[in-house]
Amino acid sequence: MAYQLAVKEGRKVGVVTLDVERIGAVPSLVSYACILGVRCAGVYDLIELGGCLEKFKDLDVILFDTRGINPRIKLELKELAD
């Protein structure tokens, strides 16, 4: 999706990952973002998310990468919704 928006459509794109606990998740996304020429950030909580959104306010599109969840575990769905 980031490739399509940034490279093919020429839009200014940012990627924000909330998947900061998985080993290697943020560095992998940062590498991919650098290749595409898009901005990237990993956020740990709502305060960091607010700051990130402020920094990215000049972008056309912000994509969010969430951690994988098991849809059968209601607690994980609730955490994602919160």
C-alpha positions as CSV (number, residue, x, y, z in Angstrom):
1,M,0.0,0.0,0.0
2,A,2.8,2.4,0.9
3,Y,4.5,1.6,-2.4
4,Q,1.4,2.3,-4.4
5,L,0.7,5.6,-2.7
6,A,4.3,6.9,-2.6
7,V,5.9,5.6,-5.7
8,K,3.1,5.1,-8.1
9,E,0.9,8.0,-7.1
10,G,3.6,10.4,-5.8
11,R,1.8,11.1,-2.6
12,K,3.6,12.0,0.7
13,V,3.2,9.0,2.9
14,G,4.0,8.2,6.5
15,V,3.9,4.8,8.2
16,V,3.2,4.5,12.0
17,T,3.7,1.1,13.6
18,L,2.1,0.1,16.9
19,D,3.8,-3.2,16.7
20,V,6.8,-2.1,18.8
21,E,7.1,-5.2,21.0
22,R,7.8,-7.8,18.3
23,I,11.6,-8.2,17.8
24,G,12.7,-6.6,14.6
25,A,9.3,-5.1,13.7
26,V,10.4,-1.4,13.9
27,P,13.8,-1.8,12.2
28,S,12.2,-3.8,9.4
29,L,9.6,-1.2,8.8
30,V,12.1,1.6,9.0
31,S,14.2,-0.1,6.3
32,Y,11.3,-0.6,4.0
33,A,10.2,3.1,4.6
34,C,13.7,4.3,3.7
35,I,13.7,2.3,0.5
36,L,10.3,3.9,-0.5
37,G,11.3,7.4,0.7
38,V,8.5,7.6,3.2
39,R,8.6,8.7,6.8
40,C,8.2,6.1,9.6
41,A,7.8,6.0,13.3
42,G,7.1,3.5,16.0
43,V,4.9,4.5,18.9
44,Y,4.4,2.9,22.3
45,D,1.3,4.8,23.6
46,L,-1.3,7.4,22.9
47,I,1.0,10.3,23.9
48,E,3.6,9.3,21.4
49,L,0.9,8.7,18.8
50,G,-0.3,12.3,19.3
51,G,3.2,13.6,18.8
52,C,3.7,11.5,15.8
53,L,0.5,12.6,14.2
54,E,1.5,16.2,14.8
55,K,4.9,15.6,13.1
56,F,3.1,13.9,10.2
57,K,0.4,16.5,9.7
58,D,2.0,17.7,6.4
59,L,1.6,14.2,4.8
60,D,-1.1,13.2,2.4
61,V,-1.6,9.7,3.9
62,I,-0.7,8.0,7.2
63,L,-0.7,4.2,7.2
64,F,-0.9,2.3,10.5
65,D,0.7,-1.0,11.1
66,T,-0.9,-2.8,14.1
67,R,0.4,-5.9,15.8
68,G,-1.1,-9.2,14.7
69,I,-3.9,-10.4,16.9
70,N,-6.0,-13.6,17.2
71,P,-9.6,-12.6,16.5
72,R,-10.8,-15.4,18.7
73,I,-9.2,-13.9,21.8
74,K,-11.5,-11.1,22.9
75,L,-8.9,-9.4,25.1
76,E,-6.6,-8.9,22.1
77,L,-9.5,-7.3,20.1
78,K,-10.3,-5.0,23.0
79,E,-6.7,-3.9,23.4
80,L,-6.5,-3.1,19.7
81,A,-9.8,-1.2,19.9
82,D,-8.5,0.8,22.9
